[in-house]
Amino acid sequence: MYKIKLHVTDIHYNNDDLTIEYNYSKAELGYFDGTGTFEGVEIVRVLLDTVDITRQVKHNFDDYEKIVLKQHIENGL
């Protein structure tokens, strides 16, 4: 099973309040060989206030993905 869904969340990063649009992916990896599941996020768009700053902050995507995934899992979305 493979599932992708678009979500929106707010995070605080480097003294900025950002709105992050992201795809959340969940997949069963090799159910029969016991490798478990995969969960991950892919950043779609980053907004500061109402301004799209996605291109300017691509170098921070790894950090954003870690923060957003942790928040997503903790909130049980």
PDB file of N, H, CA, C and O in Angstrom:
ATOM      1  N   MET A   1       0.837  -1.176   0.000  1.00  0.00           N
ATOM      2  CA  MET A   1       0.000   0.000   0.000  1.00  0.00           C
ATOM      3  C   MET A   1       0.887   1.246   0.000  1.00  0.00           C
ATOM      4  O   MET A   1       1.874   1.312   0.733  1.00  0.00           O
ATOM      5  N   TYR A   2       0.532   2.221  -0.819  1.00  0.00           N
ATOM      6  H   TYR A   2      -0.270   2.167  -1.414  1.00  0.00           H
ATOM      7  CA  TYR A   2       1.267   3.476  -0.895  1.00  0.00           C
ATOM      8  C   TYR A   2       0.258   4.606  -0.887  1.00  0.00           C
ATOM      9  O   TYR A   2      -0.699   4.594  -1.661  1.00  0.00           O
ATOM     10  N   LYS A   3       0.468   5.590  -0.008  1.00  0.00           N
ATOM     11  H   LYS A   3       1.246   5.600   0.621  1.00  0.00           H
ATOM     12  CA  LYS A   3      -0.519   6.644   0.167  1.00  0.00           C
ATOM     13  C   LYS A   3       0.185   7.997   0.283  1.00  0.00           C
ATOM     14  O   LYS A   3       1.141   8.141   1.045  1.00  0.00           O
ATOM     15  N   ILE A   4      -0.297   8.995  -0.484  1.00  0.00           N
ATOM     16  H   ILE A   4      -1.074   8.878  -1.102  1.00  0.00           H
ATOM     17  CA  ILE A   4       0.232  10.367  -0.414  1.00  0.00           C
ATOM     18  C   ILE A   4      -0.941  11.303  -0.175  1.00  0.00           C
ATOM     19  O   ILE A   4      -1.999  11.159  -0.788  1.00  0.00           O
ATOM     20  N   LYS A   5      -0.744  12.273   0.728  1.00  0.00           N
ATOM     21  H   LYS A   5       0.116  12.391   1.226  1.00  0.00           H
ATOM     22  CA  LYS A   5      -1.794  13.239   1.012  1.00  0.00           C
ATOM     23  C   LYS A   5      -1.168  14.599   1.288  1.00  0.00           C
ATOM     24  O   LYS A   5      -0.162  14.689   1.992  1.00  0.00           O
ATOM     25  N   LEU A   6      -1.760  15.662   0.736  1.00  0.00           N
ATOM     26  H   LEU A   6      -2.578  15.589   0.165  1.00  0.00           H
ATOM     27  CA  LEU A   6      -1.275  17.026   0.944  1.00  0.00           C
ATOM     28  C   LEU A   6      -1.765  17.557   2.289  1.00  0.00           C
ATOM     29  O   LEU A   6      -2.940  17.425   2.631  1.00  0.00           O
ATOM     30  N   HIS A   7      -0.845  18.160   3.047  1.00  0.00           N
ATOM     31  H   HIS A   7       0.110  18.267   2.769  1.00  0.00           H
ATOM     32  CA  HIS A   7      -1.151  18.740   4.349  1.00  0.00           C
ATOM     33  C   HIS A   7      -0.568  20.149   4.426  1.00  0.00           C
ATOM     34  O   HIS A   7       0.302  20.517   3.636  1.00  0.00           O
ATOM     35  N   VAL A   8      -1.057  20.926   5.382  1.00  0.00           N
ATOM     36  H   VAL A   8      -1.764  20.627   6.024  1.00  0.00           H
ATOM     37  CA  VAL A   8      -0.538  22.262   5.645  1.00  0.00           C
ATOM     38  C   VAL A   8      -0.303  22.376   7.148  1.00  0.00           C
ATOM     39  O   VAL A   8      -1.143  21.966   7.948  1.00  0.00           O
ATOM     40  N   THR A   9       0.851  22.938   7.525  1.00  0.00           N
ATOM     41  H   THR A   9       1.533  23.271   6.874  1.00  0.00           H
ATOM     42  CA  THR A   9       1.152  23.137   8.938  1.00  0.00           C
ATOM     43  C   THR A   9       1.984  24.393   9.123  1.00  0.00           C
ATOM     44  O   THR A   9       2.586  24.896   8.174  1.00  0.00           O
ATOM     45  N   ASP A  10       2.012  24.887  10.328  1.00  0.00           N
ATOM     46  H   ASP A  10       1.523  24.478  11.099  1.00  0.00           H
ATOM     47  CA  ASP A  10       2.828  26.046  10.673  1.00  0.00           C
ATOM     48  C   ASP A  10       3.985  25.598  11.545  1.00  0.00           C
ATOM     49  O   ASP A  10       3.813  24.778  12.448  1.00  0.00           O
ATOM     50  N   ILE A  11       5.183  26.145  11.268  1.00  0.00           N
ATOM     51  H   ILE A  11       5.323  26.811  10.535  1.00  0.00           H
ATOM     52  CA  ILE A  11       6.355  25.863  12.101  1.00  0.00           C
ATOM     53  C   ILE A  11       7.066  27.171  12.409  1.00  0.00           C
ATOM     54  O   ILE A  11       6.884  28.176  11.722  1.00  0.00           O
ATOM     55  N   HIS A  12       7.876  27.134  13.452  1.00  0.00           N
ATOM     56  H   HIS A  12       8.024  26.317  14.010  1.00  0.00           H
ATOM     57  CA  HIS A  12       8.728  28.265  13.799  1.00  0.00           C
ATOM     58  C   HIS A  12      10.159  27.840  13.499  1.00  0.00           C
ATOM     59  O   HIS A  12      10.633  26.840  14.039  1.00  0.00           O
ATOM     60  N   TYR A  13      10.852  28.587  12.645  1.00  0.00           N
ATOM     61  H   TYR A  13      10.467  29.399  12.207  1.00  0.00           H
ATOM     62  CA  TYR A  13      12.207  28.224  12.226  1.00  0.00           C
ATOM     63  C   TYR A  13      13.035  29.498  12.079  1.00  0.00           C
ATOM     64  O   TYR A  13      12.647  30.413  11.352  1.00  0.00           O
ATOM     65  N   ASN A  14      14.165  29.557  12.763  1.00  0.00           N
ATOM     66  H   ASN A  14      14.480  28.814  13.354  1.00  0.00           H
ATOM     67  CA  ASN A  14      15.059  30.721  12.713  1.00  0.00           C
ATOM     68  C   ASN A  14      14.311  32.047  12.897  1.00  0.00           C
ATOM     69  O   ASN A  14      14.459  32.974  12.101  1.00  0.00           O
ATOM     70  N   ASN A  15      13.520  32.114  13.945  1.00  0.00           N
ATOM     71  H   ASN A  15      13.400  31.361  14.591  1.00  0.00           H
ATOM     72  CA  ASN A  15      12.767  33.323  14.300  1.00  0.00           C
ATOM     73  C   ASN A  15      11.714  33.724  13.280  1.00  0.00           C
ATOM     74  O   ASN A  15      11.251  34.865  13.300  1.00  0.00           O
ATOM     75  N   ASP A  16      11.327  32.830  12.396  1.00  0.00           N
ATOM     76  H   ASP A  16      11.703  31.903  12.380  1.00  0.00           H
ATOM     77  CA  ASP A  16      10.267  33.093  11.426  1.00  0.00           C
ATOM     78  C   ASP A  16       9.131  32.101  11.628  1.00  0.00           C
ATOM     79  O   ASP A  16       9.366  30.924  11.903  1.00  0.00           O
ATOM     80  N   ASP A  17       7.913  32.575  11.492  1.00  0.00           N
ATOM     81  H   ASP A  17       7.722  33.530  11.268  1.00  0.00           H
ATOM     82  CA  ASP A  17       6.746  31.692  11.489  1.00  0.00           C
ATOM     83  C   ASP A  17       6.419  31.370  10.041  1.00  0.00           C
ATOM     84  O   ASP A  17       6.052  32.253   9.266  1.00  0.00           O
ATOM     85  N   LEU A  18       6.554  30.101   9.680  1.00  0.00           N
ATOM     86  H   LEU A  18       6.852  29.384  10.309  1.00  0.00           H
ATOM     87  CA  LEU A  18       6.376  29.662   8.305  1.00  0.00           C
ATOM     88  C   LEU A  18       5.161  28.762   8.182  1.00  0.00           C
ATOM     89  O   LEU A  18       4.825  28.026   9.109  1.00  0.00           O
ATOM     90  N   THR A  19       4.512  28.825   7.046  1.00  0.00           N
ATOM     91  H   THR A  19       4.785  29.424   6.293  1.00  0.00           H
ATOM     92  CA  THR A  19       3.459  27.882   6.702  1.00  0.00           C
ATOM     93  C   THR A  19       4.041  26.948   5.654  1.00  0.00           C
ATOM     94  O   THR A  19       4.558  27.387   4.626  1.00  0.00           O
ATOM     95  N   ILE A  20       3.950  25.655   5.928  1.00  0.00           N
ATOM     96  H   ILE A  20       3.531  25.298   6.763  1.00  0.00           H
ATOM     97  CA  ILE A  20       4.537  24.638   5.058  1.00  0.00           C
ATOM     98  C   ILE A  20       3.424  23.792   4.458  1.00  0.00           C
ATOM     99  O   ILE A  20       2.599  23.238   5.184  1.00  0.00           O
ATOM    100  N   GLU A  21       3.401  23.693   3.142  1.00  0.00           N
ATOM    101  H   GLU A  21       4.072  24.143   2.552  1.00  0.00           H
ATOM    102  CA  GLU A  21       2.542  22.731   2.456  1.00  0.00           C
ATOM    103  C   GLU A  21       3.431  21.534   2.123  1.00  0.00           C
ATOM    104  O   GLU A  21       4.520  21.692   1.572  1.00  0.00           O
ATOM    105  N   TYR A  22       2.956  20.343   2.463  1.00  0.00           N
ATOM    106  H   TYR A  22       2.071  20.215   2.911  1.00  0.00           H
ATOM    107  CA  TYR A  22       3.794  19.165   2.248  1.00  0.00           C
ATOM    108  C   TYR A  22       2.947  17.948   1.923  1.00  0.00           C
ATOM    109  O   TYR A  22       1.779  17.855   2.301  1.00  0.00           O
ATOM    110  N   ASN A  23       3.569  17.020   1.214  1.00  0.00           N
ATOM    111  H   ASN A  23       4.518  17.096   0.907  1.00  0.00           H
ATOM    112  CA  ASN A  23       2.964  15.717   0.961  1.00  0.00           C
ATOM    113  C   ASN A  23       3.488  14.750   2.002  1.00  0.00           C
ATOM    114  O   ASN A  23       4.693  14.661   2.236  1.00  0.00           O
ATOM    115  N   TYR A  24       2.578  14.033   2.622  1.00  0.00           N
ATOM    116  H   TYR A  24       1.599  14.105   2.432  1.00  0.00           H
ATOM    117  CA  TYR A  24       2.946  12.989   3.576  1.00  0.00           C
ATOM    118  C   TYR A  24       2.797  11.653   2.866  1.00  0.00           C
ATOM    119  O   TYR A  24       1.752  11.361   2.285  1.00  0.00           O
ATOM    120  N   SER A  25       3.845  10.848   2.917  1.00  0.00           N
ATOM    121  H   SER A  25       4.694  11.085   3.389  1.00  0.00           H
ATOM    122  CA  SER A  25       3.835   9.546   2.251  1.00  0.00           C
ATOM    123  C   SER A  25       3.962   8.438   3.274  1.00  0.00           C
ATOM    124  O   SER A  25       4.748   8.527   4.218  1.00  0.00           O
ATOM    125  N   LYS A  26       3.189   7.409   3.075  1.00  0.00           N
ATOM    126  H   LYS A  26       2.551   7.337   2.308  1.00  0.00           H
ATOM    127  CA  LYS A  26       3.306   6.224   3.915  1.00  0.00           C
ATOM    128  C   LYS A  26       3.238   5.014   3.001  1.00  0.00           C
ATOM    129  O   LYS A  26       2.359   4.919   2.144  1.00  0.00           O
ATOM    130  N   ALA A  27       4.163   4.100   3.187  1.00  0.00           N
ATOM    131  H   ALA A  27       4.877   4.178   3.883  1.00  0.00           H
ATOM    132  CA  ALA A  27       4.197   2.921   2.327  1.00  0.00           C
ATOM    133  C   ALA A  27       4.589   1.695   3.137  1.00  0.00           C
ATOM    134  O   ALA A  27       5.400   1.766   4.060  1.00  0.00           O
ATOM    135  N   GLU A  28       4.001   0.591   2.772  1.00  0.00           N
ATOM    136  H   GLU A  28       3.342   0.534   2.022  1.00  0.00           H
ATOM    137  CA  GLU A  28       4.399  -0.695   3.335  1.00  0.00           C
ATOM    138  C   GLU A  28       5.554  -1.201   2.479  1.00  0.00           C
ATOM    139  O   GLU A  28       5.381  -1.485   1.294  1.00  0.00           O
ATOM    140  N   LEU A  29       6.724  -1.309   3.085  1.00  0.00           N
ATOM    141  H   LEU A  29       6.863  -1.078   4.048  1.00  0.00           H
ATOM    142  CA  LEU A  29       7.899  -1.801   2.365  1.00  0.00           C
ATOM    143  C   LEU A  29       8.065  -3.283   2.622  1.00  0.00           C
ATOM    144  O   LEU A  29       8.356  -3.680   3.750  1.00  0.00           O
ATOM    145  N   GLY A  30       7.893  -4.081   1.643  1.00  0.00           N
ATOM    146  H   GLY A  30       7.656  -3.758   0.726  1.00  0.00           H
ATOM    147  CA  GLY A  30       8.141  -5.514   1.786  1.00  0.00           C
ATOM    148  C   GLY A  30       7.411  -6.141   2.944  1.00  0.00           C
ATOM    149  O   GLY A  30       8.046  -6.675   3.854  1.00  0.00           O
ATOM    150  N   TYR A  31       6.111  -6.093   2.939  1.00  0.00           N
ATOM    151  H   TYR A  31       5.596  -5.659   2.200  1.00  0.00           H
ATOM    152  CA  TYR A  31       5.295  -6.630   4.023  1.00  0.00           C
ATOM    153  C   TYR A  31       5.701  -8.064   4.380  1.00  0.00           C
ATOM    154  O   TYR A  31       5.772  -8.414   5.558  1.00  0.00           O
ATOM    155  N   PHE A  32       5.961  -8.879   3.381  1.00  0.00           N
ATOM    156  H   PHE A  32       5.903  -8.594   2.424  1.00  0.00           H
ATOM    157  CA  PHE A  32       6.247 -10.283   3.638  1.00  0.00           C
ATOM    158  C   PHE A  32       7.668 -10.548   4.113  1.00  0.00           C
ATOM    159  O   PHE A  32       7.918 -11.559   4.769  1.00  0.00           O
ATOM    160  N   ASP A  33       8.613  -9.649   3.791  1.00  0.00           N
ATOM    161  H   ASP A  33       8.410  -8.828   3.259  1.00  0.00           H
ATOM    162  CA  ASP A  33       9.983  -9.886   4.281  1.00  0.00           C
ATOM    163  C   ASP A  33      10.278  -9.093   5.552  1.00  0.00           C
ATOM    164  O   ASP A  33      11.420  -9.073   6.011  1.00  0.00           O
ATOM    165  N   GLY A  34       9.267  -8.439   6.125  1.00  0.00           N
ATOM    166  H   GLY A  34       8.340  -8.455   5.752  1.00  0.00           H
ATOM    167  CA  GLY A  34       9.400  -7.826   7.439  1.00  0.00           C
ATOM    168  C   GLY A  34      10.171  -6.528   7.506  1.00  0.00           C
ATOM    169  O   GLY A  34      10.697  -6.192   8.567  1.00  0.00           O
ATOM    170  N   THR A  35      10.262  -5.776   6.405  1.00  0.00           N
ATOM    171  H   THR A  35       9.835  -6.049   5.543  1.00  0.00           H
ATOM    172  CA  THR A  35      11.016  -4.528   6.450  1.00  0.00           C
ATOM    173  C   THR A  35      10.205  -3.359   6.984  1.00  0.00           C
ATOM    174  O   THR A  35      10.748  -2.267   7.155  1.00  0.00           O
ATOM    175  N   GLY A  36       8.913  -3.557   7.252  1.00  0.00           N
ATOM    176  H   GLY A  36       8.472  -4.444   7.112  1.00  0.00           H
ATOM    177  CA  GLY A  36       8.116  -2.528   7.913  1.00  0.00           C
ATOM    178  C   GLY A  36       7.567  -1.465   6.999  1.00  0.00           C
ATOM    179  O   GLY A  36       7.338  -1.698   5.812  1.00  0.00           O
ATOM    180  N   THR A  37       7.354  -0.268   7.577  1.00  0.00           N
ATOM    181  H   THR A  37       7.539  -0.079   8.541  1.00  0.00           H
ATOM    182  CA  THR A  37       6.741   0.828   6.844  1.00  0.00           C
ATOM    183  C   THR A  37       7.710   1.980   6.669  1.00  0.00           C
ATOM    184  O   THR A  37       8.701   2.097   7.389  1.00  0.00           O
ATOM    185  N   PHE A  38       7.405   2.826   5.702  1.00  0.00           N
ATOM    186  H   PHE A  38       6.600   2.731   5.117  1.00  0.00           H
ATOM    187  CA  PHE A  38       8.164   4.050   5.460  1.00  0.00           C
ATOM    188  C   PHE A  38       7.206   5.214   5.639  1.00  0.00           C
ATOM    189  O   PHE A  38       6.080   5.181   5.144  1.00  0.00           O
ATOM    190  N   GLU A  39       7.656   6.251   6.351  1.00  0.00           N
ATOM    191  H   GLU A  39       8.571   6.278   6.754  1.00  0.00           H
ATOM    192  CA  GLU A  39       6.895   7.476   6.480  1.00  0.00           C
ATOM    193  C   GLU A  39       7.825   8.629   6.151  1.00  0.00           C
ATOM    194  O   GLU A  39       8.960   8.674   6.626  1.00  0.00           O
ATOM    195  N   GLY A  40       7.347   9.563   5.339  1.00  0.00           N
ATOM    196  H   GLY A  40       6.425   9.527   4.953  1.00  0.00           H
ATOM    197  CA  GLY A  40       8.184  10.695   4.979  1.00  0.00           C
ATOM    198  C   GLY A  40       7.360  11.866   4.490  1.00  0.00           C
ATOM    199  O   GLY A  40       6.171  11.736   4.198  1.00  0.00           O
ATOM    200  N   VAL A  41       8.017  13.016   4.407  1.00  0.00           N
ATOM    201  H   VAL A  41       8.982  13.121   4.644  1.00  0.00           H
ATOM    202  CA  VAL A  41       7.354  14.210   3.901  1.00  0.00           C
ATOM    203  C   VAL A  41       8.160  14.792   2.752  1.00  0.00           C
ATOM    204  O   VAL A  41       9.381  14.652   2.688  1.00  0.00           O
ATOM    205  N   GLU A  42       7.447  15.447   1.851  1.00  0.00           N
ATOM    206  H   GLU A  42       6.455  15.561   1.903  1.00  0.00           H
ATOM    207  CA  GLU A  42       8.067  16.166   0.742  1.00  0.00           C
ATOM    208  C   GLU A  42       7.501  17.578   0.771  1.00  0.00           C
ATOM    209  O   GLU A  42       6.288  17.768   0.678  1.00  0.00           O
ATOM    210  N   ILE A  43       8.378  18.568   0.899  1.00  0.00           N
ATOM    211  H   ILE A  43       9.363  18.414   0.975  1.00  0.00           H
ATOM    212  CA  ILE A  43       7.948  19.956   0.962  1.00  0.00           C
ATOM    213  C   ILE A  43       7.459  20.390  -0.423  1.00  0.00           C
ATOM    214  O   ILE A  43       8.156  20.208  -1.421  1.00  0.00           O
ATOM    215  N   VAL A  44       6.257  20.964  -0.471  1.00  0.00           N
ATOM    216  H   VAL A  44       5.690  21.112   0.339  1.00  0.00           H
ATOM    217  CA  VAL A  44       5.678  21.448  -1.718  1.00  0.00           C
ATOM    218  C   VAL A  44       5.859  22.955  -1.835  1.00  0.00           C
ATOM    219  O   VAL A  44       6.287  23.465  -2.871  1.00  0.00           O
ATOM    220  N   ARG A  45       5.524  23.666  -0.745  1.00  0.00           N
ATOM    221  H   ARG A  45       5.177  23.252   0.096  1.00  0.00           H
ATOM    222  CA  ARG A  45       5.600  25.125  -0.778  1.00  0.00           C
ATOM    223  C   ARG A  45       5.844  25.655   0.622  1.00  0.00           C
ATOM    224  O   ARG A  45       5.350  25.100   1.603  1.00  0.00           O
ATOM    225  N   VAL A  46       6.626  26.756   0.711  1.00  0.00           N
ATOM    226  H   VAL A  46       7.028  27.207  -0.085  1.00  0.00           H
ATOM    227  CA  VAL A  46       6.923  27.420   1.977  1.00  0.00           C
ATOM    228  C   VAL A  46       6.464  28.872   1.865  1.00  0.00           C
ATOM    229  O   VAL A  46       6.831  29.585   0.932  1.00  0.00           O
ATOM    230  N   LEU A  47       5.650  29.294   2.839  1.00  0.00           N
ATOM    231  H   LEU A  47       5.352  28.714   3.597  1.00  0.00           H
ATOM    232  CA  LEU A  47       5.130  30.653   2.843  1.00  0.00           C
ATOM    233  C   LEU A  47       5.575  31.395   4.100  1.00  0.00           C
ATOM    234  O   LEU A  47       5.522  30.859   5.207  1.00  0.00           O
ATOM    235  N   LEU A  48       6.013  32.631   3.908  1.00  0.00           N
ATOM    236  H   LEU A  48       6.056  33.066   3.009  1.00  0.00           H
ATOM    237  CA  LEU A  48       6.313  33.538   5.009  1.00  0.00           C
ATOM    238  C   LEU A  48       5.273  34.638   4.910  1.00  0.00           C
ATOM    239  O   LEU A  48       5.253  35.386   3.933  1.00  0.00           O
ATOM    240  N   ASP A  49       4.411  34.745   5.905  1.00  0.00           N
ATOM    241  H   ASP A  49       4.427  34.137   6.699  1.00  0.00           H
ATOM    242  CA  ASP A  49       3.193  35.551   5.821  1.00  0.00           C
ATOM    243  C   ASP A  49       2.395  34.987   4.643  1.00  0.00           C
ATOM    244  O   ASP A  49       1.950  33.842   4.720  1.00  0.00           O
ATOM    245  N   THR A  50       2.199  35.718   3.587  1.00  0.00           N
ATOM    246  H   THR A  50       2.560  36.648   3.524  1.00  0.00           H
ATOM    247  CA  THR A  50       1.491  35.168   2.422  1.00  0.00           C
ATOM    248  C   THR A  50       2.391  35.112   1.190  1.00  0.00           C
ATOM    249  O   THR A  50       1.914  34.926   0.071  1.00  0.00           O
ATOM    250  N   VAL A  51       3.695  35.273   1.405  1.00  0.00           N
ATOM    251  H   VAL A  51       4.083  35.424   2.314  1.00  0.00           H
ATOM    252  CA  VAL A  51       4.658  35.300   0.295  1.00  0.00           C
ATOM    253  C   VAL A  51       5.288  33.921   0.125  1.00  0.00           C
ATOM    254  O   VAL A  51       5.791  33.337   1.085  1.00  0.00           O
ATOM    255  N   ASP A  52       5.259  33.408  -1.100  1.00  0.00           N
ATOM    256  H   ASP A  52       4.851  33.883  -1.880  1.00  0.00           H
ATOM    257  CA  ASP A  52       5.864  32.114  -1.414  1.00  0.00           C
ATOM    258  C   ASP A  52       7.387  32.286  -1.476  1.00  0.00           C
ATOM    259  O   ASP A  52       7.904  32.975  -2.355  1.00  0.00           O
ATOM    260  N   ILE A  53       8.101  31.653  -0.532  1.00  0.00           N
ATOM    261  H   ILE A  53       7.681  31.094   0.182  1.00  0.00           H
ATOM    262  CA  ILE A  53       9.566  31.770  -0.477  1.00  0.00           C
ATOM    263  C   ILE A  53      10.246  30.418  -0.739  1.00  0.00           C
ATOM    264  O   ILE A  53      11.400  30.212  -0.362  1.00  0.00           O
ATOM    265  N   THR A  54       9.530  29.516  -1.378  1.00  0.00           N
ATOM    266  H   THR A  54       8.593  29.683  -1.684  1.00  0.00           H
ATOM    267  CA  THR A  54      10.024  28.152  -1.580  1.00  0.00           C
ATOM    268  C   THR A  54      11.400  28.128  -2.236  1.00  0.00           C
ATOM    269  O   THR A  54      12.297  27.442  -1.745  1.00  0.00           O
ATOM    270  N   ARG A  55      11.585  28.846  -3.312  1.00  0.00           N
ATOM    271  H   ARG A  55      10.856  29.403  -3.710  1.00  0.00           H
ATOM    272  CA  ARG A  55      12.874  28.827  -4.023  1.00  0.00           C
ATOM    273  C   ARG A  55      14.016  29.393  -3.177  1.00  0.00           C
ATOM    274  O   ARG A  55      15.150  28.922  -3.271  1.00  0.00           O
ATOM    275  N   GLN A  56      13.726  30.381  -2.368  1.00  0.00           N
ATOM    276  H   GLN A  56      12.806  30.763  -2.291  1.00  0.00           H
ATOM    277  CA  GLN A  56      14.771  31.027  -1.570  1.00  0.00           C
ATOM    278  C   GLN A  56      15.239  30.162  -0.405  1.00  0.00           C
ATOM    279  O   GLN A  56      16.326  30.392   0.127  1.00  0.00           O
ATOM    280  N   VAL A  57      14.450  29.176   0.004  1.00  0.00           N
ATOM    281  H   VAL A  57      13.567  28.988  -0.428  1.00  0.00           H
ATOM    282  CA  VAL A  57      14.801  28.395   1.195  1.00  0.00           C
ATOM    283  C   VAL A  57      15.017  26.913   0.907  1.00  0.00           C
ATOM    284  O   VAL A  57      14.994  26.101   1.832  1.00  0.00           O
ATOM    285  N   LYS A  58      15.225  26.546  -0.349  1.00  0.00           N
ATOM    286  H   LYS A  58      15.243  27.206  -1.100  1.00  0.00           H
ATOM    287  CA  LYS A  58      15.435  25.129  -0.687  1.00  0.00           C
ATOM    288  C   LYS A  58      16.574  24.498   0.107  1.00  0.00           C
ATOM    289  O   LYS A  58      16.541  23.302   0.395  1.00  0.00           O
ATOM    290  N   HIS A  59      17.576  25.289   0.459  1.00  0.00           N
ATOM    291  H   HIS A  59      17.603  26.260   0.225  1.00  0.00           H
ATOM    292  CA  HIS A  59      18.721  24.767   1.221  1.00  0.00           C
ATOM    293  C   HIS A  59      18.315  24.341   2.635  1.00  0.00           C
ATOM    294  O   HIS A  59      19.081  23.640   3.296  1.00  0.00           O
ATOM    295  N   ASN A  60      17.147  24.737   3.113  1.00  0.00           N
ATOM    296  H   ASN A  60      16.524  25.307   2.576  1.00  0.00           H
ATOM    297  CA  ASN A  60      16.666  24.355   4.449  1.00  0.00           C
ATOM    298  C   ASN A  60      15.673  23.193   4.414  1.00  0.00           C
ATOM    299  O   ASN A  60      15.165  22.804   5.465  1.00  0.00           O
ATOM    300  N   PHE A  61      15.384  22.636   3.263  1.00  0.00           N
ATOM    301  H   PHE A  61      15.797  22.952   2.409  1.00  0.00           H
ATOM    302  CA  PHE A  61      14.352  21.610   3.149  1.00  0.00           C
ATOM    303  C   PHE A  61      14.604  20.411   4.054  1.00  0.00           C
ATOM    304  O   PHE A  61      13.649  19.875   4.616  1.00  0.00           O
ATOM    305  N   ASP A  62      15.843  19.971   4.218  1.00  0.00           N
ATOM    306  H   ASP A  62      16.619  20.407   3.762  1.00  0.00           H
ATOM    307  CA  ASP A  62      16.120  18.831   5.096  1.00  0.00           C
ATOM    308  C   ASP A  62      15.656  19.125   6.516  1.00  0.00           C
ATOM    309  O   ASP A  62      15.035  18.280   7.161  1.00  0.00           O
ATOM    310  N   ASP A  63      15.961  20.331   7.001  1.00  0.00           N
ATOM    311  H   ASP A  63      16.465  21.017   6.477  1.00  0.00           H
ATOM    312  CA  ASP A  63      15.523  20.724   8.345  1.00  0.00           C
ATOM    313  C   ASP A  63      14.006  20.787   8.429  1.00  0.00           C
ATOM    314  O   ASP A  63      13.411  20.274   9.377  1.00  0.00           O
ATOM    315  N   TYR A  64      13.381  21.415   7.440  1.00  0.00           N
ATOM    316  H   TYR A  64      13.865  21.831   6.670  1.00  0.00           H
ATOM    317  CA  TYR A  64      11.918  21.523   7.427  1.00  0.00           C
ATOM    318  C   TYR A  64      11.268  20.150   7.442  1.00  0.00           C
ATOM    319  O   TYR A  64      10.309  19.917   8.178  1.00  0.00           O
ATOM    320  N   GLU A  65      11.793  19.236   6.623  1.00  0.00           N
ATOM    321  H   GLU A  65      12.572  19.425   6.025  1.00  0.00           H
ATOM    322  CA  GLU A  65      11.212  17.897   6.538  1.00  0.00           C
ATOM    323  C   GLU A  65      11.285  17.169   7.871  1.00  0.00           C
ATOM    324  O   GLU A  65      10.334  16.487   8.253  1.00  0.00           O
ATOM    325  N   LYS A  66      12.391  17.300   8.579  1.00  0.00           N
ATOM    326  H   LYS A  66      13.164  17.854   8.269  1.00  0.00           H
ATOM    327  CA  LYS A  66      12.519  16.659   9.895  1.00  0.00           C
ATOM    328  C   LYS A  66      11.520  17.238  10.886  1.00  0.00           C
ATOM    329  O   LYS A  66      10.862  16.494  11.613  1.00  0.00           O
ATOM    330  N   ILE A  67      11.404  18.553  10.916  1.00  0.00           N
ATOM    331  H   ILE A  67      11.938  19.157  10.325  1.00  0.00           H
ATOM    332  CA  ILE A  67      10.486  19.218  11.843  1.00  0.00           C
ATOM    333  C   ILE A  67       9.040  18.846  11.527  1.00  0.00           C
ATOM    334  O   ILE A  67       8.268  18.502  12.422  1.00  0.00           O
ATOM    335  N   VAL A  68       8.684  18.918  10.252  1.00  0.00           N
ATOM    336  H   VAL A  68       9.311  19.197   9.524  1.00  0.00           H
ATOM    337  CA  VAL A  68       7.306  18.659   9.833  1.00  0.00           C
ATOM    338  C   VAL A  68       6.936  17.198  10.075  1.00  0.00           C
ATOM    339  O   VAL A  68       5.834  16.922  10.549  1.00  0.00           O
ATOM    340  N   LEU A  69       7.824  16.256   9.763  1.00  0.00           N
ATOM    341  H   LEU A  69       8.719  16.480   9.377  1.00  0.00           H
ATOM    342  CA  LEU A  69       7.534  14.834   9.981  1.00  0.00           C
ATOM    343  C   LEU A  69       7.325  14.561  11.463  1.00  0.00           C
ATOM    344  O   LEU A  69       6.381  13.867  11.842  1.00  0.00           O
ATOM    345  N   LYS A  70       8.200  15.102  12.299  1.00  0.00           N
ATOM    346  H   LYS A  70       8.967  15.665  11.991  1.00  0.00           H
ATOM    347  CA  LYS A  70       8.066  14.904  13.745  1.00  0.00           C
ATOM    348  C   LYS A  70       6.723  15.457  14.231  1.00  0.00           C
ATOM    349  O   LYS A  70       6.012  14.796  14.988  1.00  0.00           O
ATOM    350  N   GLN A  71       6.385  16.658  13.798  1.00  0.00           N
ATOM    351  H   GLN A  71       6.963  17.196  13.184  1.00  0.00           H
ATOM    352  CA  GLN A  71       5.126  17.294  14.192  1.00  0.00           C
ATOM    353  C   GLN A  71       3.929  16.503  13.672  1.00  0.00           C
ATOM    354  O   GLN A  71       2.934  16.339  14.379  1.00  0.00           O
ATOM    355  N   HIS A  72       4.026  16.017  12.444  1.00  0.00           N
ATOM    356  H   HIS A  72       4.835  16.151  11.870  1.00  0.00           H
ATOM    357  CA  HIS A  72       2.949  15.241  11.830  1.00  0.00           C
ATOM    358  C   HIS A  72       2.670  13.969  12.640  1.00  0.00           C
ATOM    359  O   HIS A  72       1.518  13.656  12.940  1.00  0.00           O
ATOM    360  N   ILE A  73       3.725  13.252  12.985  1.00  0.00           N
ATOM    361  H   ILE A  73       4.661  13.506  12.741  1.00  0.00           H
ATOM    362  CA  ILE A  73       3.581  12.000  13.735  1.00  0.00           C
ATOM    363  C   ILE A  73       3.072  12.263  15.154  1.00  0.00           C
ATOM    364  O   ILE A  73       2.206  11.541  15.646  1.00  0.00           O
ATOM    365  N   GLU A  74       3.609  13.298  15.810  1.00  0.00           N
ATOM    366  H   GLU A  74       4.313  13.885  15.410  1.00  0.00           H
ATOM    367  CA  GLU A  74       3.177  13.622  17.176  1.00  0.00           C
ATOM    368  C   GLU A  74       1.705  14.013  17.230  1.00  0.00           C
ATOM    369  O   GLU A  74       1.017  13.706  18.203  1.00  0.00           O
ATOM    370  N   ASN A  75       1.217  14.690  16.191  1.00  0.00           N
ATOM    371  H   ASN A  75       1.776  14.939  15.400  1.00  0.00           H
ATOM    372  CA  ASN A  75      -0.181  15.112  16.164  1.00  0.00           C
ATOM    373  C   ASN A  75      -1.127  14.035  15.641  1.00  0.00           C
ATOM    374  O   ASN A  75      -2.345  14.215  15.634  1.00  0.00           O
ATOM    375  N   GLY A  76      -0.562  12.933  15.212  1.00  0.00           N
ATOM    376  H   GLY A  76       0.427  12.787  15.217  1.00  0.00           H
ATOM    377  CA  GLY A  76      -1.376  11.814  14.737  1.00  0.00           C
ATOM    378  C   GLY A  76      -2.214  12.128  13.513  1.00  0.00           C
ATOM    379  O   GLY A  76      -3.332  11.633  13.365  1.00  0.00           O
ATOM    380  N   LEU A  77      -1.662  12.956  12.635  1.00  0.00           N
ATOM    381  H   LEU A  77      -0.754  13.358  12.755  1.00  0.00           H
ATOM    382  CA  LEU A  77      -2.414  13.317  11.431  1.00  0.00           C
ATOM    383  C   LEU A  77      -2.344  12.186  10.487  1.00  0.00           C
ATOM    384  O   LEU A  77      -2.907  12.257   9.394  1.00  0.00           O
TER     385      LEU A  77
END
